[in-house]
């Protein structure tokens, strides 16, 4: 339970700090044709729509971050225990770190899809006016497209999370093994930031098509973007290969440092929980004197 609690708190800390970059990233990914640069987009949103628009749709990520990051780190630990037992290994190695991360990513994706769907619809400039807010968006999706529409993009979301988590946790293992033992907090930030950057390089194409798929309302007509692999080819063929990396700059600016913040907060909380249990083995709060 400690890893789930630490992951939840770490996730909320990261999303509050880095959310405006996620808004810019999503808009870039949904735009067909050439998109603005990161800072130009930031200025444009503030000038035309106000500062508050940078936090439009933040409620779903806030609600999502606790179960999402709790699942990310908790599932990574649980899958690690499972695979170590399965392969009769005492400690993680590079291959197990990647396998643990990929398995945790698949588990995490199942939790986050409905939240991601609502967030994408609220962040898109073209469709944002259709919804009064998070709850209204949720109600209209269910009413107009059916409750199963909340899992639109599940396969693409799983691909995105499997690839990112495999890269993130795999790189963390390698980087920490090559850094001096101290200071631990700095090491965690460096390892998490490098892991976040590598995970972002690997998974951005899947993130682009996920945003396109989730922003396509379910109708009787087949959607242009449906499954991740065919959608990758559609985007590359129609807009060029580098269109698969739309939104990369704000995404890596968020998930690079954000990956470091996640790991620092997570490891710090796990250490706090460990020390607390050592000093309070019964789990009871000492009575005041």
C-alpha positions as CSV (number, residue, x, y, z in Angstrom):
1,X,0.0,0.0,0.0
2,X,2.9,2.4,0.7
3,X,3.9,2.4,-3.0
4,X,0.4,3.1,-4.1
5,X,0.1,6.1,-1.6
6,X,3.5,7.4,-2.6
7,X,2.8,7.1,-6.3
8,X,-0.5,9.0,-5.9
9,X,1.0,11.9,-4.0
10,X,3.9,12.1,-6.5
11,X,1.5,12.1,-9.5
12,X,-0.6,15.0,-8.1
13,X,2.5,17.0,-7.4
14,X,3.7,16.6,-10.9
15,X,0.4,17.3,-12.7
16,X,-0.2,20.6,-10.8
17,X,3.3,21.8,-11.6
18,X,3.5,20.8,-15.3
19,X,-0.1,20.9,-16.5
20,X,0.0,23.9,-18.9
21,X,2.6,22.1,-21.0
22,X,0.1,19.2,-21.4
23,X,-2.6,21.6,-22.8
24,X,-0.1,22.9,-25.4
25,X,1.0,19.3,-26.2
26,X,-2.6,18.1,-26.8
27,X,-3.5,21.0,-29.0
28,X,-0.4,20.5,-31.1
29,X,-1.2,16.9,-31.6
30,X,-4.8,17.6,-32.7
31,X,-3.7,20.2,-35.2
32,X,-3.5,19.0,-38.8
33,X,-0.8,21.0,-40.6
34,X,2.0,23.1,-39.2
35,X,1.6,23.9,-35.5
36,X,3.0,26.8,-33.5
37,X,6.1,26.5,-31.3
38,X,5.7,25.8,-27.6
39,X,6.2,29.3,-26.4
40,X,4.3,30.9,-29.2
41,X,1.4,28.6,-28.4
42,X,1.7,29.5,-24.7
43,X,1.6,33.3,-25.5
44,X,-1.3,32.8,-28.0
45,X,-3.5,30.9,-25.5
46,X,-2.9,33.5,-22.7
47,X,-3.5,36.4,-25.1
48,X,-6.6,35.1,-26.8
49,X,-8.2,32.9,-24.2
50,X,-6.8,33.9,-20.8
51,X,-4.5,32.3,-18.3
52,X,-7.3,30.1,-17.0
53,X,-7.4,28.3,-20.3
54,X,-4.0,26.8,-19.5
55,X,-5.7,24.8,-16.7
56,X,-8.8,23.9,-18.8
57,X,-9.6,20.2,-18.2
58,X,-7.3,19.9,-15.2
59,X,-9.9,18.2,-13.1
60,X,-9.8,14.9,-15.0
61,X,-6.0,14.7,-14.6
62,X,-6.2,15.6,-10.9
63,X,-8.8,12.9,-10.4
64,X,-6.8,10.6,-12.6
65,X,-3.3,11.2,-11.1
66,X,-3.9,9.5,-7.8
67,X,-5.1,6.2,-9.3
68,X,-2.8,6.5,-12.3
69,X,0.5,7.1,-10.5
70,X,-0.5,4.9,-7.7
71,X,-1.0,2.1,-10.2
72,X,2.2,3.0,-12.1
73,X,4.5,2.6,-9.1
74,X,2.4,0.1,-7.2
75,X,1.9,-2.2,-10.2
76,X,5.6,-1.8,-11.1
77,X,6.5,-3.1,-7.6
78,X,3.9,-5.9,-7.7
79,X,4.9,-7.0,-11.2
80,X,8.5,-6.9,-10.1
81,X,7.7,-9.3,-7.2
82,X,5.8,-11.6,-9.6
83,X,8.5,-11.7,-12.3
84,X,11.3,-12.2,-9.8
85,X,9.5,-15.2,-8.3
86,X,8.6,-16.5,-11.8
87,X,12.1,-16.3,-13.1
88,X,13.7,-17.2,-9.7
89,X,15.7,-14.0,-9.4
90,X,16.6,-12.2,-6.2
91,X,17.0,-8.7,-7.7
92,X,15.9,-6.7,-10.7
93,X,18.1,-6.5,-13.7
94,X,17.8,-4.4,-16.9
95,X,15.5,-6.8,-18.7
96,X,13.2,-7.2,-15.6
97,X,13.0,-3.4,-15.2
98,X,11.8,-3.0,-18.7
99,X,9.3,-5.9,-18.4
100,X,8.0,-4.6,-15.0
101,X,7.5,-1.2,-16.6
102,X,5.7,-2.5,-19.6
103,X,3.4,-4.6,-17.5
104,X,2.7,-1.7,-15.2
105,X,2.0,0.6,-18.2
106,X,-0.6,-1.9,-19.5
107,X,-2.3,-2.0,-16.1
108,X,-2.2,1.8,-15.7
109,X,-3.8,2.3,-19.1
110,X,-7.0,0.5,-18.1
111,X,-7.4,3.0,-15.3
112,X,-6.8,6.2,-17.2
113,X,-8.6,5.9,-20.5
114,X,-11.9,7.6,-19.5
115,X,-10.0,10.5,-17.8
116,X,-7.8,10.9,-20.8
117,X,-10.8,11.0,-23.1
118,X,-12.5,13.8,-21.2
119,X,-9.3,15.7,-20.9
120,X,-8.6,15.6,-24.6
121,X,-12.2,16.7,-25.5
122,X,-11.9,19.7,-23.0
123,X,-8.4,20.7,-24.2
124,X,-9.3,20.8,-27.9
125,X,-10.1,24.4,-29.0
126,X,-12.6,23.2,-31.6
127,X,-14.7,21.2,-29.2
128,X,-14.2,22.9,-25.9
129,X,-17.2,25.2,-26.4
130,X,-19.5,22.1,-26.6
131,X,-18.9,21.3,-22.9
132,X,-19.6,23.4,-19.8
133,X,-17.0,21.4,-17.8
134,X,-15.8,18.0,-16.8
135,X,-19.1,16.6,-15.6
136,X,-21.0,18.0,-18.5
137,X,-18.5,16.5,-20.9
138,X,-18.8,13.1,-19.3
139,X,-22.6,13.2,-19.4
140,X,-22.7,14.2,-23.1
141,X,-20.2,11.6,-24.2
142,X,-22.2,8.9,-22.5
143,X,-25.6,10.2,-23.8
144,X,-24.4,10.9,-27.4
145,X,-21.9,8.1,-28.0
146,X,-22.7,5.4,-25.3
147,X,-20.9,4.4,-22.2
148,X,-18.4,2.2,-24.1
149,X,-17.2,5.4,-25.8
150,X,-15.4,6.2,-22.5
151,X,-12.9,3.5,-23.5
152,X,-12.4,4.9,-27.0
153,X,-8.6,4.7,-27.6
154,X,-7.9,2.0,-25.0
155,X,-5.6,0.1,-27.4
156,X,-3.7,3.3,-28.3
157,X,-3.5,4.3,-24.6
158,X,-2.1,0.9,-23.7
159,X,0.6,1.2,-26.4
160,X,1.5,4.7,-25.1
161,X,1.8,3.6,-21.5
162,X,3.6,0.3,-22.2
163,X,6.2,2.1,-24.2
164,X,6.7,5.0,-21.9
165,X,6.9,2.9,-18.7
166,X,9.2,0.4,-20.2
167,X,11.6,3.2,-21.3
168,X,11.2,5.1,-18.0
169,X,11.8,2.3,-15.5
170,X,14.4,0.6,-17.8
171,X,16.4,3.8,-18.1
172,X,16.1,4.6,-14.3
173,X,17.7,1.2,-13.6
174,X,20.7,2.0,-15.9
175,X,21.2,5.6,-14.9
176,X,21.1,4.9,-11.1
177,X,23.5,2.0,-11.5
178,X,26.0,4.5,-13.0
179,X,25.6,7.4,-10.6
180,X,27.5,7.7,-7.3
181,X,25.5,6.5,-4.2
182,X,25.0,10.1,-2.9
183,X,23.1,12.4,-2.9
184,X,20.1,10.2,-3.3
185,X,17.6,12.9,-4.1
186,X,19.7,14.4,-6.9
187,X,20.3,10.9,-8.3
188,X,16.6,10.2,-8.3
189,X,15.8,13.5,-10.1
190,X,18.5,12.8,-12.7
191,X,17.5,9.2,-13.3
192,X,13.8,10.1,-13.4
193,X,14.4,13.1,-15.8
194,X,16.5,11.0,-18.2
195,X,13.9,8.2,-18.0
196,X,11.1,10.6,-18.7
197,X,12.9,12.0,-21.8
198,X,13.7,8.6,-23.2
199,X,10.1,7.4,-22.5
200,X,8.8,10.5,-24.3
201,X,11.0,10.0,-27.4
202,X,9.7,6.4,-27.6
203,X,6.0,6.9,-27.0
204,X,5.2,10.3,-28.6
205,X,3.9,8.8,-31.9
206,X,1.5,6.6,-29.9
207,X,0.4,9.7,-27.9
208,X,-0.3,11.6,-31.1
209,X,-2.6,8.9,-32.5
210,X,-4.2,8.4,-29.1
211,X,-5.2,12.0,-29.0
212,X,-6.6,11.8,-32.6
213,X,-8.5,8.6,-31.8
214,X,-10.0,10.0,-28.6
215,X,-11.0,13.3,-30.2
216,X,-13.1,11.4,-32.8
217,X,-16.7,11.0,-31.6
218,X,-18.1,7.5,-32.1
219,X,-20.7,7.5,-34.8
220,X,-22.2,4.9,-37.2
221,X,-19.6,5.8,-39.8
222,X,-16.1,4.4,-39.4
223,X,-13.7,6.8,-37.8
224,X,-10.6,8.0,-39.7
225,X,-8.4,7.2,-36.7
226,X,-9.3,4.0,-34.9
227,X,-6.4,1.6,-34.1
228,X,-2.9,2.9,-33.3
229,X,-0.7,1.2,-35.9
230,X,-2.9,2.0,-38.9
231,X,-3.3,5.6,-37.5
232,X,0.5,5.9,-37.3
233,X,0.7,5.2,-41.1
234,X,-2.2,7.6,-41.9
235,X,-0.6,10.5,-40.0
236,X,2.9,9.8,-41.5
237,X,1.5,9.4,-45.1
238,X,-0.7,12.5,-45.0
239,X,1.4,14.9,-42.9
240,X,4.9,13.5,-43.0
241,X,6.9,11.4,-40.5
242,X,7.6,14.3,-38.2
243,X,3.9,14.9,-37.6
244,X,4.1,11.8,-35.4
245,X,6.2,14.0,-33.0
246,X,3.7,16.9,-32.8
247,X,3.7,18.3,-29.3
248,X,7.1,16.7,-28.5
249,X,8.7,19.8,-27.1
250,X,6.0,20.6,-24.5
251,X,5.7,16.9,-23.8
252,X,9.4,16.4,-23.1
253,X,9.6,19.7,-21.2
254,X,6.9,18.3,-19.0
255,X,7.8,14.6,-18.7
256,X,11.5,15.1,-18.5
257,X,11.6,17.2,-15.3
258,X,8.2,15.7,-14.4
259,X,9.7,12.2,-14.4
260,X,12.4,13.5,-12.1
261,X,9.8,15.1,-9.8
262,X,7.8,11.9,-9.8
263,X,10.8,9.8,-8.7
264,X,12.0,12.2,-6.1
265,X,8.6,12.5,-4.4
266,X,7.9,8.8,-4.7
267,X,11.3,7.8,-3.2
268,X,11.1,10.4,-0.5
269,X,7.7,9.2,0.6
270,X,8.7,5.6,0.5
271,X,11.7,6.4,2.8
272,X,9.4,8.4,5.1
273,X,7.0,5.4,5.3
274,X,9.9,3.1,6.0
275,X,11.3,5.2,8.8
276,X,7.8,5.7,10.3
277,X,7.2,2.0,10.5
278,X,10.6,1.5,12.2
279,X,9.8,4.1,14.8
280,X,6.1,3.1,15.1
281,X,5.9,-0.6,14.5
282,X,2.3,-0.8,15.8
283,X,1.2,1.9,13.4
284,X,-0.3,4.0,16.2
285,X,0.2,7.7,16.6
286,X,1.9,8.4,20.0
287,X,-0.4,10.0,22.5
288,X,0.5,13.7,23.3
289,X,1.9,14.4,26.8
